[in-house]
């Protein structure tokens, strides 16, 4: 919450000081100065938001010079200055006041209500400016946070991309076939499986499972895919037949493992060709295929 607004009133006439103090002291924190020198000294202690400044003070530093010094100092340049002067009816005097940096000008003798309205309007400008500055600062902070997150995300994405490249590089050097199944749908196959089954990579994902896997193997894979739902004890290794693209049957060993796949689980199946010696000792399920 913002502090109560501060007004510094500067005039060499004690009566004017008392009148102005009486007008504003109930709404704002007020301090007064009766000379330019006193005003400049109080500014850095009192820290006013607004000054009501007499333009012409016969002795010492004039109000014009006080205003000029305030507006050329980065520490005080944001203080709003309403200059009051009996010479304000003179256009040249007004221009001189605005040239010194005054934000507004009031003629002596002034109407109290007019001066109050000007003070209130400038103080509202200060509050609005502070609120806008705060919103800009908050937006800049949010932007910096989002930028850091974006950079982190780009780094993570790059690491994922590099990891995927390394993963595929390793996978493609494996001589065993690899299959990732999600809900019994092919999501990934490696080149080695294409070599085993006789299909080019661009065709491999288009081949239905029933064309290559024996019914018993499909049943086993389906039970494996539902193992978490049914809590069944389904063997992770299964020996069966696969059908080559040319129609010949291949004796293989399937080794399945649950793996995380994006936002769910999938079945990673390793397809290993069985040697002639192993085949002679195997008892395999039926090898009939659906056409």
Buried (B, 14 or more C-beta within 10 A) or exposed (E): EEEEBBBBBBBBEEEBBEBBBEBBEEBBBBBBBBBBBBBBEBBEEBBBBBBBBBBBBEEBBBBBBBBBBBBEEEEBEEBBBBBBBBBBEEEEBBEBBBEBBBBBBBBBEBEEEEBBEBBEEBBEEBEEEEEEEEEEEEEEEEEEEEEEEEEEEEEEEEEEEEEEEEEEEEEEEEEBBBBBBBEEEBBBBBBBBBEBBBBEEEEBEEBEBEBBBBBBBBBBBBBBBBBEEEEEEBEEEBBBBBBBBEEEBBBBBBBBEBEEBEEEEBBBBBBBBBEEEEBEEEEBBEBEBEE
